[in-house]
Amino acid sequence: MHFRSLRFKLTLWYVLILGILLISFSSLLYFTLSKSLHRDVDNKLRSLAEHIASDPLSKYGFGNLDQTLESSMNLKPIGKFIQVLDESGHLGRKSDNLKNIQLPISLNALKNASKGLITFETNRSIDNTPLRIITFPVVEHSNVTKIVQIASSLEGVEDVLNKLFLILIITVPSALLVASLGGQFLAHKALKPVDDITQTARMITSKNLNQRINPLKVKDEISRLIETFNEMISRLDQSFRQIKQFSSDASHELKTPLTILKGEVEVTLRKERTSQEYQQILKSNLEEINRMSLIVEDLLLLSKADTGEIRLNKKDINLTEILNEVVVQMDRLAKSKGVRLYTSNHHPDIFIFGDGLRLRELFINLIENGIKYTEVGGSIHVLLEKGYVPPVDGQSKLVEREEGEFAKIIVSDTGIGIAKEDQGKIFNRFFRVDKARSREQGGSGLGLNICKWIVEAHQGEIKVESELGKGSSFIVKLPLTSPRMNI
Amino acid sequence: MRVLVIEDEKKVANFIKKGLEEEHYAVDNAYDGESGLYMAEVNEYDLIVLDLMIPKIDGLEVLKRIRGNRNNVPILVLTAKDTVEDIVRGLDAGCDDYLTKPFEFLEFLARIRALLRREKVDKEPVLKIADLTLSLVTHKVMRRGKEIELTGKEYSLLEYFMRNPDKVLTRTMISEHVWDYHFDSMTNVVDVYVNYLRRKIDKGFEPKLIHTIRGVGYIMKRD
């Protein structure tokens, strides 16, 4: 066990607190008992002394004290040593059990007695036996006539106290030892899942992100920690997977043009060719090079967008004007493919706070996409209108985002359409409904993802509605920043 | 030798076809898994080049189904999937070799030659009957130490004969292995080419190697 470990600290605190408690309790017990036992002895001595002092017989300083006590007061004080002194401290009578020993009397006690005060003393001068001695002056007519001294052995009391002390000195440390072992065990038990978490967390690398920490049966703080950990690993796993998928997609996208370039050149170089053949190969090579640079450019743009390196240059711009310009620009491409491109825009100019360059790119991408997937004789319809969603009380956040006014741009085509199961995926990077077809049409496979980024950077939303064989509609909603900008 | 190339990327398929044809292979292209599988079942190919990421039926599935039909044609998988897992999966599904894109065309040709050689016992890159030799690498044909100039089709025809010595080859078998998919079987092109070939390798040499089996086809043997 490491001294800095939580388990050690917990145990240490636990033992420390328990130790303080036990020691204070033991001391209290010891001192209370000691005090109470001593007081008991003192009380007995005092009552006996008072008794003797009140007896008139004791005034006479002769005869056997034991007999006198027994006959006059019916007293047989066992284990008590009694002696009677005169007022100047000279020995008078004493009990038989004193034999030839005289109870010591201190100067202090004698002085007190002469003032009529009672003194309790503990004395060990006789055989090193602890004796509790009361020096009790007998006062008659405000004169001290005699002094009664009674002693009682404290051996019993000290025996009890010594035994108690011995018991405490053994039991308290052993209790602490047992408690520290128990505390360690409890801390270990409580912290075991934490150790497990550490172990698992240490083993998890980018290679085995599918591992999880085993959840506990009980729901407590640790199990919440485990849940949180597992959720975090799941999120990591997911983003790792996305990155992996993305880089594998990107490398595949780049490998196809590379394979073509390499293969075509190698096959061509195996023999002498006509200049026509060389030209054809070079043209084809150029196509592939252009495709690669398009992919690389789009990838760069998206990676910059991902890291937030691209700042949008937002201004008040005329959306209607931009859209009309793009439509005019794209008309040539549409005509060359035999597709009709038209707009129905009856609305007065709509102004928006946004990046004109990016929005232009958005419209170009959407219209180009429409033209690509529409057969000869089909048409692309571009519609711009203003929408308003009144705030709805108590609705979800999604509705809140649509609050207020927005510009709605719909680009619909009469093309091949997108299957239901693919509609959710078309905004993903490198997702292609028909790989071969989309390559023939050119494009990086990133166009719609870029569209999505541009729309989201304007706090808008983009979605697709489509039916296979009938066509697709891309619907973009961009919030206008303030009504003041409308004319 | 007749090769089927199942590859959806048209430009890749085209340069493979062009490069292989210049090496005297007869090449058919299929642009998706479905038509590729169909062509592999209907025609008898000496080798199949297969891309894995192809539309309609996935390449691995095509591979499994071809093997499921007890067709042991050598298959070379040609794909951009280059992880160890992908390669293991491809080989386990039954392909004979695996080449990742982009690839060296020379290596591609060498691997094809190696796969075709596996069918033979001696694995020599030179085919030999009597004093006639054919080098599969340099495409040089020699008889009695003298080099013989052949056109591409004549070479393919001779290679097929020499790969199957002492075996009767029908006109259909010959057309299937030497000509591609666009061959019109109603013509007598096979007979015409066999005669061209005879004139070049048998005229002025003994023993004659190409013999006609009347009503059936041809056989190449020592006497």
Interface residues (C-beta under 8 A of the other chain):
Chain A: S251 H252 K255 T256 L258 T259 I260 L261 K262 G263 E264 E266 V267 R270 K271 S284 E288 D434 K435 A436 R439 E440
Chain B: D8 E9 K10 K11 V12 F15 I16 K18 G19 E22 Y31 M53 P55 A80 K81 K101 P102 F103 E104 F105 L106
